Amino acid sequence: MNQDIYTLAYELGEMLANDEHVVKLNSLEEKMSNDKQVISLAYQKDLACSKYSDALSHFEEDSKEVKDAQKDLHQKKLALDSNEIVREYLKAYSDVRDLYNEINHILFSGLSMKMEEHK
């Protein structure tokens, strides 16, 4: 029986690795990681995130410094998320997440009820 479960799990893994949604996500991830504009935008967002975190640790939350850092972080994140490749990636990521959630539901939805019965 265990061999059957391992075989099925392996087959599911293979099917997922070759699923068009997963393949597209992997392709877009590679494209993003090689795109100079995306790299620059991500770096700028990371710097703004660090500045915001530093501002929070040194100033009151409602201070001008924190509000300015928060606004800058929002603008940098918006610029990154507005990039065409990033938008495509986020859509593909959402599709894959939905696929995994559906599989998770199919595989494990009855498990919690069965565990309750054994208590």
C-alpha positions, 0 to 999 in steps of 0.5 A: 500500500505504501508503494502505491501512495509513493507512486501516486505522489510521484505521479502527482508531482510529475503532473504538477511539474508539467502543468501548463500553469506551473510551467508558465509560472517558472518561465515568468519567474526566470524572465523576471529574474533576468529583467534589469528593470524588474531587478532595479524596481525590486531593489528600490522597493527593498531599500524603501522597505528597509528605510520604512522599517528603520523609521518605525524603529526610530520614530513614532508611527504617526511621525512625518519620517514614518509617513514619508517612508511609508509613502515612498515604500507604497510608491516603490511597491506600486511601481514594481507591481505595475511592471508588465512582467511582474503583473503576468507573474503575479497572475500566474502565481495566483493561478498556480496557488488556486490549483494547489488549493484545489488539490489540497482540498481534494486530498485533505478535506476529509482528513480532519473529519476522520481525525476527529472520529479517532479522538 
